[in-house]
Amino acid sequence: MRIPIQVLVYPVRRNEREWEFLMLKRIKSRGSFWQGVTGAPENDETNLEGAKRELFEETGYRSVTLIQTDVSYIIPMEDRWIDIYPKGTVKIPEYLFIAIISQTIPPKIDPVEHDEWKWCSYEEAMNLLSWDDNKRALEYVQKYLGDITIK
C-alpha cells in the first residue's frame, strides 16, 4: 500500500544563459506524459527523504542541493489508483521540491518508469507539462530561481 502523499521534484541546472529543467517522459503503459520526478515517501521517510530517494531512483543524481518549498496542492483520488492507496483515500497532497544539479553527467533513468528525458528551457518545459498544478509548481520554481545566484 502506498502512503497517500506525493512529492514532485524539479531537477534544475544552470547553463551560461538560463536555468534548465529536467523533464522525464513516462513509459506508454504509465501514460506517456512528461513530468518532473514524482513519487511517494516510503515507510518512515520524511517528505524530504522521499524526495531525495525518488530523485536518485529516477535520475541517478545523488549529490544535489535539495530545496523543500512551501508549495503543495491536492490531487483528487482517481478510481485507477484504488488498489494502491489505503481504503478511504479521497485526496493526495503533493509537495514541491527543487533539486539544483551541479553534475554534468546525463541522468540515468529507470526504464520501468521513463523512456525519455531532456533538459529544457522554462518555456519548453511548460509546454511539455499536462497538468495545471505541475505548471503552477514549475512557475513557482522559475520565480524562486530568479531570486538566487549560483556561482
Biotite code that builds the C-alpha atoms (Angstrom):
import biotite.structure as struc

atoms = struc.array([
    struc.Atom([0.000, 0.000, 0.000], chain_id="A", res_id=1, res_name="MET", atom_name="CA", element="C"),
    struc.Atom([1.276, 3.435, -0.904], chain_id="A", res_id=2, res_name="ARG", atom_name="CA", element="C"),
    struc.Atom([1.238, 6.322, 1.546], chain_id="A", res_id=3, res_name="ILE", atom_name="CA", element="C"),
    struc.Atom([-1.288, 8.905, 0.260], chain_id="A", res_id=4, res_name="PRO", atom_name="CA", element="C"),
    struc.Atom([1.383, 11.595, -0.143], chain_id="A", res_id=5, res_name="ILE", atom_name="CA", element="C"),
    struc.Atom([3.246, 12.595, -3.294], chain_id="A", res_id=6, res_name="GLN", atom_name="CA", element="C"),
    struc.Atom([6.456, 14.542, -3.829], chain_id="A", res_id=7, res_name="VAL", atom_name="CA", element="C"),
    struc.Atom([7.290, 16.443, -7.006], chain_id="A", res_id=8, res_name="LEU", atom_name="CA", element="C"),
    struc.Atom([10.939, 17.301, -7.609], chain_id="A", res_id=9, res_name="VAL", atom_name="CA", element="C"),
    struc.Atom([12.018, 19.591, -10.415], chain_id="A", res_id=10, res_name="TYR", atom_name="CA", element="C"),
    struc.Atom([15.728, 18.984, -11.141], chain_id="A", res_id=11, res_name="PRO", atom_name="CA", element="C"),
    struc.Atom([17.342, 22.187, -12.442], chain_id="A", res_id=12, res_name="VAL", atom_name="CA", element="C"),
    struc.Atom([20.749, 23.237, -13.681], chain_id="A", res_id=13, res_name="ARG", atom_name="CA", element="C"),
    struc.Atom([22.228, 26.479, -14.895], chain_id="A", res_id=14, res_name="ARG", atom_name="CA", element="C"),
    struc.Atom([23.803, 26.870, -18.327], chain_id="A", res_id=15, res_name="ASN", atom_name="CA", element="C"),
    struc.Atom([25.559, 30.043, -19.485], chain_id="A", res_id=16, res_name="GLU", atom_name="CA", element="C"),
    struc.Atom([22.273, 31.852, -20.183], chain_id="A", res_id=17, res_name="ARG", atom_name="CA", element="C"),
    struc.Atom([19.426, 30.397, -18.152], chain_id="A", res_id=18, res_name="GLU", atom_name="CA", element="C"),
    struc.Atom([18.087, 27.707, -15.866], chain_id="A", res_id=19, res_name="TRP", atom_name="CA", element="C"),
    struc.Atom([17.187, 24.383, -17.467], chain_id="A", res_id=20, res_name="GLU", atom_name="CA", element="C"),
    struc.Atom([14.650, 21.888, -16.178], chain_id="A", res_id=21, res_name="PHE", atom_name="CA", element="C"),
    struc.Atom([14.937, 18.104, -16.421], chain_id="A", res_id=22, res_name="LEU", atom_name="CA", element="C"),
    struc.Atom([11.744, 16.584, -17.798], chain_id="A", res_id=23, res_name="MET", atom_name="CA", element="C"),
    struc.Atom([11.087, 12.839, -17.801], chain_id="A", res_id=24, res_name="LEU", atom_name="CA", element="C"),
    struc.Atom([8.625, 11.042, -20.082], chain_id="A", res_id=25, res_name="LYS", atom_name="CA", element="C"),
    struc.Atom([6.594, 8.218, -18.568], chain_id="A", res_id=26, res_name="ARG", atom_name="CA", element="C"),
    struc.Atom([6.540, 4.931, -20.457], chain_id="A", res_id=27, res_name="ILE", atom_name="CA", element="C"),
    struc.Atom([3.464, 4.251, -22.587], chain_id="A", res_id=28, res_name="LYS", atom_name="CA", element="C"),
    struc.Atom([1.813, 1.913, -20.060], chain_id="A", res_id=29, res_name="SER", atom_name="CA", element="C"),
    struc.Atom([2.085, 4.704, -17.440], chain_id="A", res_id=30, res_name="ARG", atom_name="CA", element="C"),
    struc.Atom([0.550, 7.433, -19.580], chain_id="A", res_id=31, res_name="GLY", atom_name="CA", element="C"),
    struc.Atom([3.358, 8.616, -21.892], chain_id="A", res_id=32, res_name="SER", atom_name="CA", element="C"),
    struc.Atom([3.356, 12.130, -20.382], chain_id="A", res_id=33, res_name="PHE", atom_name="CA", element="C"),
    struc.Atom([6.173, 14.475, -19.369], chain_id="A", res_id=34, res_name="TRP", atom_name="CA", element="C"),
    struc.Atom([6.820, 15.482, -15.771], chain_id="A", res_id=35, res_name="GLN", atom_name="CA", element="C"),
    struc.Atom([9.459, 16.128, -13.156], chain_id="A", res_id=36, res_name="GLY", atom_name="CA", element="C"),
    struc.Atom([10.450, 13.436, -10.665], chain_id="A", res_id=37, res_name="VAL", atom_name="CA", element="C"),
    struc.Atom([7.455, 12.142, -8.706], chain_id="A", res_id=38, res_name="THR", atom_name="CA", element="C"),
    struc.Atom([6.826, 9.518, -6.086], chain_id="A", res_id=39, res_name="GLY", atom_name="CA", element="C"),
    struc.Atom([5.887, 8.913, -2.506], chain_id="A", res_id=40, res_name="ALA", atom_name="CA", element="C"),
    struc.Atom([7.765, 8.661, 0.764], chain_id="A", res_id=41, res_name="PRO", atom_name="CA", element="C"),
    struc.Atom([8.171, 5.080, 1.955], chain_id="A", res_id=42, res_name="GLU", atom_name="CA", element="C"),
    struc.Atom([7.887, 3.608, 5.439], chain_id="A", res_id=43, res_name="ASN", atom_name="CA", element="C"),
    struc.Atom([9.049, 6.232, 7.955], chain_id="A", res_id=44, res_name="ASP", atom_name="CA", element="C"),
    struc.Atom([10.669, 8.608, 5.447], chain_id="A", res_id=45, res_name="GLU", atom_name="CA", element="C"),
    struc.Atom([10.027, 12.325, 5.700], chain_id="A", res_id=46, res_name="THR", atom_name="CA", element="C"),
    struc.Atom([8.889, 14.103, 2.546], chain_id="A", res_id=47, res_name="ASN", atom_name="CA", element="C"),
    struc.Atom([12.445, 15.420, 2.122], chain_id="A", res_id=48, res_name="LEU", atom_name="CA", element="C"),
    struc.Atom([13.954, 11.934, 2.457], chain_id="A", res_id=49, res_name="GLU", atom_name="CA", element="C"),
    struc.Atom([11.380, 10.568, -0.002], chain_id="A", res_id=50, res_name="GLY", atom_name="CA", element="C"),
    struc.Atom([12.153, 13.334, -2.490], chain_id="A", res_id=51, res_name="ALA", atom_name="CA", element="C"),
    struc.Atom([15.884, 12.617, -2.196], chain_id="A", res_id=52, res_name="LYS", atom_name="CA", element="C"),
    struc.Atom([15.380, 8.874, -2.747], chain_id="A", res_id=53, res_name="ARG", atom_name="CA", element="C"),
    struc.Atom([12.958, 9.369, -5.653], chain_id="A", res_id=54, res_name="GLU", atom_name="CA", element="C"),
    struc.Atom([15.412, 11.766, -7.317], chain_id="A", res_id=55, res_name="LEU", atom_name="CA", element="C"),
    struc.Atom([18.175, 9.181, -7.079], chain_id="A", res_id=56, res_name="PHE", atom_name="CA", element="C"),
    struc.Atom([15.966, 6.280, -8.233], chain_id="A", res_id=57, res_name="GLU", atom_name="CA", element="C"),
    struc.Atom([14.605, 8.162, -11.244], chain_id="A", res_id=58, res_name="GLU", atom_name="CA", element="C"),
    struc.Atom([17.719, 10.085, -12.346], chain_id="A", res_id=59, res_name="THR", atom_name="CA", element="C"),
    struc.Atom([20.793, 8.678, -10.588], chain_id="A", res_id=60, res_name="GLY", atom_name="CA", element="C"),
    struc.Atom([21.564, 12.136, -9.158], chain_id="A", res_id=61, res_name="TYR", atom_name="CA", element="C"),
    struc.Atom([22.624, 11.979, -5.534], chain_id="A", res_id=62, res_name="ARG", atom_name="CA", element="C"),
    struc.Atom([24.890, 14.941, -4.837], chain_id="A", res_id=63, res_name="SER", atom_name="CA", element="C"),
    struc.Atom([22.491, 17.865, -5.196], chain_id="A", res_id=64, res_name="VAL", atom_name="CA", element="C"),
    struc.Atom([21.162, 20.854, -3.325], chain_id="A", res_id=65, res_name="THR", atom_name="CA", element="C"),
    struc.Atom([17.594, 19.837, -2.482], chain_id="A", res_id=66, res_name="LEU", atom_name="CA", element="C"),
    struc.Atom([15.221, 22.641, -1.513], chain_id="A", res_id=67, res_name="ILE", atom_name="CA", element="C"),
    struc.Atom([11.926, 21.924, 0.218], chain_id="A", res_id=68, res_name="GLN", atom_name="CA", element="C"),
    struc.Atom([9.420, 24.620, -0.765], chain_id="A", res_id=69, res_name="THR", atom_name="CA", element="C"),
    struc.Atom([6.210, 25.686, 0.970], chain_id="A", res_id=70, res_name="ASP", atom_name="CA", element="C"),
    struc.Atom([4.215, 24.798, -2.164], chain_id="A", res_id=71, res_name="VAL", atom_name="CA", element="C"),
    struc.Atom([1.720, 21.951, -2.094], chain_id="A", res_id=72, res_name="SER", atom_name="CA", element="C"),
    struc.Atom([-1.616, 21.135, -3.674], chain_id="A", res_id=73, res_name="TYR", atom_name="CA", element="C"),
    struc.Atom([-4.190, 18.357, -3.642], chain_id="A", res_id=74, res_name="ILE", atom_name="CA", element="C"),
    struc.Atom([-4.569, 15.634, -6.261], chain_id="A", res_id=75, res_name="ILE", atom_name="CA", element="C"),
    struc.Atom([-8.083, 14.144, -6.172], chain_id="A", res_id=76, res_name="PRO", atom_name="CA", element="C"),
    struc.Atom([-8.154, 10.352, -5.835], chain_id="A", res_id=77, res_name="MET", atom_name="CA", element="C"),
    struc.Atom([-8.882, 8.516, -9.095], chain_id="A", res_id=78, res_name="GLU", atom_name="CA", element="C"),
    struc.Atom([-10.529, 5.109, -9.476], chain_id="A", res_id=79, res_name="ASP", atom_name="CA", element="C"),
    struc.Atom([-7.484, 3.719, -11.322], chain_id="A", res_id=80, res_name="ARG", atom_name="CA", element="C"),
    struc.Atom([-5.412, 4.118, -8.114], chain_id="A", res_id=81, res_name="TRP", atom_name="CA", element="C"),
    struc.Atom([-7.910, 2.425, -5.773], chain_id="A", res_id=82, res_name="ILE", atom_name="CA", element="C"),
    struc.Atom([-5.738, -0.689, -5.348], chain_id="A", res_id=83, res_name="ASP", atom_name="CA", element="C"),
    struc.Atom([-2.534, 1.155, -4.426], chain_id="A", res_id=84, res_name="ILE", atom_name="CA", element="C"),
    struc.Atom([-3.803, 3.529, -1.709], chain_id="A", res_id=85, res_name="TYR", atom_name="CA", element="C"),
    struc.Atom([-5.451, 2.759, 1.639], chain_id="A", res_id=86, res_name="PRO", atom_name="CA", element="C"),
    struc.Atom([-9.212, 2.371, 1.599], chain_id="A", res_id=87, res_name="LYS", atom_name="CA", element="C"),
    struc.Atom([-10.980, 5.672, 2.118], chain_id="A", res_id=88, res_name="GLY", atom_name="CA", element="C"),
    struc.Atom([-8.293, 7.823, 0.459], chain_id="A", res_id=89, res_name="THR", atom_name="CA", element="C"),
    struc.Atom([-10.029, 10.700, -1.319], chain_id="A", res_id=90, res_name="VAL", atom_name="CA", element="C"),
    struc.Atom([-7.166, 13.131, -1.845], chain_id="A", res_id=91, res_name="LYS", atom_name="CA", element="C"),
    struc.Atom([-3.399, 13.023, -2.148], chain_id="A", res_id=92, res_name="ILE", atom_name="CA", element="C"),
    struc.Atom([-1.323, 16.062, -1.197], chain_id="A", res_id=93, res_name="PRO", atom_name="CA", element="C"),
    struc.Atom([1.707, 16.697, -3.412], chain_id="A", res_id=94, res_name="GLU", atom_name="CA", element="C"),
    struc.Atom([4.708, 18.661, -2.078], chain_id="A", res_id=95, res_name="TYR", atom_name="CA", element="C"),
    struc.Atom([7.166, 20.568, -4.289], chain_id="A", res_id=96, res_name="LEU", atom_name="CA", element="C"),
    struc.Atom([10.963, 20.315, -4.130], chain_id="A", res_id=97, res_name="PHE", atom_name="CA", element="C"),
    struc.Atom([13.741, 21.847, -6.233], chain_id="A", res_id=98, res_name="ILE", atom_name="CA", element="C"),
    struc.Atom([16.946, 19.878, -6.893], chain_id="A", res_id=99, res_name="ALA", atom_name="CA", element="C"),
    struc.Atom([19.860, 22.012, -8.064], chain_id="A", res_id=100, res_name="ILE", atom_name="CA", element="C"),
    struc.Atom([22.074, 19.683, -10.097], chain_id="A", res_id=101, res_name="ILE", atom_name="CA", element="C"),
    struc.Atom([25.759, 20.529, -10.364], chain_id="A", res_id=102, res_name="SER", atom_name="CA", element="C"),
    struc.Atom([26.801, 17.278, -12.042], chain_id="A", res_id=103, res_name="GLN", atom_name="CA", element="C"),
    struc.Atom([27.366, 17.389, -15.792], chain_id="A", res_id=104, res_name="THR", atom_name="CA", element="C"),
    struc.Atom([26.658, 13.706, -16.383], chain_id="A", res_id=105, res_name="ILE", atom_name="CA", element="C"),
    struc.Atom([23.366, 12.745, -18.058], chain_id="A", res_id=106, res_name="PRO", atom_name="CA", element="C"),
    struc.Atom([20.625, 11.291, -15.872], chain_id="A", res_id=107, res_name="PRO", atom_name="CA", element="C"),
    struc.Atom([20.249, 7.510, -15.582], chain_id="A", res_id=108, res_name="LYS", atom_name="CA", element="C"),
    struc.Atom([16.521, 6.977, -15.972], chain_id="A", res_id=109, res_name="ILE", atom_name="CA", element="C"),
    struc.Atom([14.705, 3.862, -14.825], chain_id="A", res_id=110, res_name="ASP", atom_name="CA", element="C"),
    struc.Atom([13.254, 2.189, -17.975], chain_id="A", res_id=111, res_name="PRO", atom_name="CA", element="C"),
    struc.Atom([10.449, 0.703, -15.859], chain_id="A", res_id=112, res_name="VAL", atom_name="CA", element="C"),
    struc.Atom([9.123, 4.257, -15.328], chain_id="A", res_id=113, res_name="GLU", atom_name="CA", element="C"),
    struc.Atom([10.505, 6.527, -18.076], chain_id="A", res_id=114, res_name="HIS", atom_name="CA", element="C"),
    struc.Atom([11.643, 6.142, -21.666], chain_id="A", res_id=115, res_name="ASP", atom_name="CA", element="C"),
    struc.Atom([12.918, 9.653, -22.450], chain_id="A", res_id=116, res_name="GLU", atom_name="CA", element="C"),
    struc.Atom([14.486, 12.638, -20.728], chain_id="A", res_id=117, res_name="TRP", atom_name="CA", element="C"),
    struc.Atom([15.530, 16.107, -21.761], chain_id="A", res_id=118, res_name="LYS", atom_name="CA", element="C"),
    struc.Atom([16.922, 19.277, -20.281], chain_id="A", res_id=119, res_name="TRP", atom_name="CA", element="C"),
    struc.Atom([14.556, 22.090, -21.311], chain_id="A", res_id=120, res_name="CYS", atom_name="CA", element="C"),
    struc.Atom([14.190, 25.819, -21.148], chain_id="A", res_id=121, res_name="SER", atom_name="CA", element="C"),
    struc.Atom([11.381, 27.045, -18.919], chain_id="A", res_id=122, res_name="TYR", atom_name="CA", element="C"),
    struc.Atom([9.113, 27.648, -21.920], chain_id="A", res_id=123, res_name="GLU", atom_name="CA", element="C"),
    struc.Atom([9.741, 24.191, -23.395], chain_id="A", res_id=124, res_name="GLU", atom_name="CA", element="C"),
    struc.Atom([9.193, 22.504, -20.023], chain_id="A", res_id=125, res_name="ALA", atom_name="CA", element="C"),
    struc.Atom([5.897, 24.373, -19.554], chain_id="A", res_id=126, res_name="MET", atom_name="CA", element="C"),
    struc.Atom([4.759, 23.228, -22.999], chain_id="A", res_id=127, res_name="ASN", atom_name="CA", element="C"),
    struc.Atom([5.549, 19.592, -22.177], chain_id="A", res_id=128, res_name="LEU", atom_name="CA", element="C"),
    struc.Atom([3.560, 19.511, -18.928], chain_id="A", res_id=129, res_name="LEU", atom_name="CA", element="C"),
    struc.Atom([-0.051, 18.305, -18.940], chain_id="A", res_id=130, res_name="SER", atom_name="CA", element="C"),
    struc.Atom([-1.456, 19.302, -15.542], chain_id="A", res_id=131, res_name="TRP", atom_name="CA", element="C"),
    struc.Atom([-2.151, 22.825, -14.318], chain_id="A", res_id=132, res_name="ASP", atom_name="CA", element="C"),
    struc.Atom([-0.818, 22.034, -10.830], chain_id="A", res_id=133, res_name="ASP", atom_name="CA", element="C"),
    struc.Atom([2.512, 20.902, -12.316], chain_id="A", res_id=134, res_name="ASN", atom_name="CA", element="C"),
    struc.Atom([2.636, 24.061, -14.432], chain_id="A", res_id=135, res_name="LYS", atom_name="CA", element="C"),
    struc.Atom([1.953, 26.301, -11.427], chain_id="A", res_id=136, res_name="ARG", atom_name="CA", element="C"),
    struc.Atom([4.666, 24.443, -9.492], chain_id="A", res_id=137, res_name="ALA", atom_name="CA", element="C"),
    struc.Atom([7.152, 24.957, -12.351], chain_id="A", res_id=138, res_name="LEU", atom_name="CA", element="C"),
    struc.Atom([6.198, 28.639, -12.481], chain_id="A", res_id=139, res_name="GLU", atom_name="CA", element="C"),
    struc.Atom([6.987, 28.883, -8.762], chain_id="A", res_id=140, res_name="TYR", atom_name="CA", element="C"),
    struc.Atom([10.376, 27.204, -9.326], chain_id="A", res_id=141, res_name="VAL", atom_name="CA", element="C"),
    struc.Atom([11.217, 29.630, -12.140], chain_id="A", res_id=142, res_name="GLN", atom_name="CA", element="C"),
    struc.Atom([10.383, 32.622, -9.926], chain_id="A", res_id=143, res_name="LYS", atom_name="CA", element="C"),
    struc.Atom([12.323, 31.120, -6.998], chain_id="A", res_id=144, res_name="TYR", atom_name="CA", element="C"),
    struc.Atom([15.391, 30.577, -9.183], chain_id="A", res_id=145, res_name="LEU", atom_name="CA", element="C"),
    struc.Atom([15.230, 34.170, -10.381], chain_id="A", res_id=146, res_name="GLY", atom_name="CA", element="C"),
    struc.Atom([15.837, 35.241, -6.787], chain_id="A", res_id=147, res_name="ASP", atom_name="CA", element="C"),
    struc.Atom([19.027, 33.203, -6.220], chain_id="A", res_id=148, res_name="ILE", atom_name="CA", element="C"),
    struc.Atom([22.539, 33.410, -7.587], chain_id="A", res_id=149, res_name="THR", atom_name="CA", element="C"),
    struc.Atom([24.732, 30.398, -8.278], chain_id="A", res_id=150, res_name="ILE", atom_name="CA", element="C"),
    struc.Atom([28.486, 30.938, -8.510], chain_id="A", res_id=151, res_name="LYS", atom_name="CA", element="C"),
])
